Amino acid sequence: MRIGVEIVAALIVGVAIGYFLDRWLGTKPWFLLLFFVLGAAAGFMNVFRVVGGLGGQVGYRNKSEPTGSENGRDPAEGQDPADRRNGDG
């Protein structure tokens, strides 16, 4: 169900933006067509993201990803605080 909603929502937003731009600028149907295509592309990108499992929460990190250094600690953690202030690290 989510996949269908992703595509339809992206198309509705794209068509709405194109329709209102065309009405405002008097360029019917060019912006409608352009934003229809962009909305369809955005919808399919969202579907691929959902299907591929790439739609994780903001800040989510897989356990297999490195955290900044080999041992999982902050690289600046062992520095002297005076060195960090001066940018000598």
C-alpha positions in Angstrom: 0.0 0.0 0.0 2.8 2.4 0.8 4.3 2.0 -2.6 1.1 3.1 -4.3 0.8 6.1 -2.0 4.4 7.1 -2.7 3.8 7.2 -6.5 0.4 8.9 -6.3 1.5 11.5 -3.8 4.5 12.5 -5.9 2.4 12.7 -9.0 -0.3 14.9 -7.3 2.3 17.3 -6.0 4.1 17.5 -9.3 0.9 18.0 -11.3 -0.4 20.6 -8.8 2.9 22.6 -9.0 2.8 22.4 -12.8 -0.8 23.4 -13.1 -0.5 26.4 -10.9 2.7 27.6 -12.6 1.0 27.3 -16.0 -2.0 29.3 -14.7 0.2 31.9 -13.2 2.6 32.3 -16.2 0.1 31.4 -19.0 2.3 28.6 -20.4 -0.2 25.8 -20.7 0.7 22.8 -20.8 4.5 23.0 -20.5 5.0 23.2 -16.7 2.2 20.7 -16.1 4.0 18.2 -18.4 7.4 19.0 -16.9 6.3 18.6 -13.3 4.3 15.5 -14.1 7.5 13.9 -15.3 9.5 15.2 -12.3 6.8 13.9 -10.0 6.8 10.5 -11.6 10.5 10.3 -11.3 10.4 11.3 -7.6 7.7 8.7 -7.0 9.7 6.0 -8.5 12.8 7.0 -6.6 10.8 6.9 -3.4 9.6 3.4 -4.4 13.1 2.2 -5.0 14.2 3.7 -1.7 11.4 1.8 0.1 12.0 -1.5 -1.7 15.7 -1.3 -1.2 15.5 -0.6 2.5 17.1 2.8 2.2 14.3 4.7 3.8 15.7 4.6 7.3 15.1 7.2 9.9 17.3 10.4 10.0 20.4 9.6 12.0 20.0 5.9 11.7 23.3 4.1 11.2 23.9 0.4 10.4 26.1 -1.4 12.8 28.4 -2.4 10.0 29.1 1.3 9.1 32.3 2.8 10.6 31.8 5.5 13.2 34.7 7.8 12.3 37.8 5.8 13.2 39.0 2.2 13.2 38.2 1.5 16.8 34.8 3.3 16.9 36.0 6.2 19.0 36.2 9.9 18.1 39.5 10.7 16.4 39.9 13.9 18.4 39.1 12.2 21.7 42.8 11.5 22.6 44.0 15.1 21.8 45.0 17.7 24.3 42.2 20.3 24.5 44.7 23.1 23.8 45.6 21.4 20.5 41.9 21.3 19.5 41.4 25.0 20.2 44.4 26.0 18.1 43.5 23.7 15.2 46.8 21.8 15.5 45.2 18.4 15.5 
